[in-house]
Amino acid sequence: MKLFLAAAIAAVVFASPTLAQDKPTVSGYLAQGFQVIHSDFGNPFLQFMLKKDNQLVWCSVELRSGETQSCRTIK
């Protein structure tokens, strides 16, 4: 399970499209120092809970394309 999760995270980070630079992405948050504190998958999305300091962000990524569909700040 951990190996699958690591592979899924790597796919998301390296498959992020370069055209959507203005849209928040999981790879963008990871580059800013956020850490994945929870992940879950279900067709067709992989969902991440990211944390940095007091900030929590939830992101949804399409499994097939690796594209971040949405990210929402929780707190």
RATA-V985475 format. One record per helix or strand. SS is the DSSP state (h for helix, s for strand). FROM is the first residue (numbers start at 0). LEN is the number of residues. If there is no record, write none. Layout:
ss=<SS:SS>
from=<FROM:FROM>
len=<LEN:LEN>
This chain:
ss=<h:h:s:s:s:s>
from=<1:25:34:44:54:67>
len=<14:6:8:8:8:6>
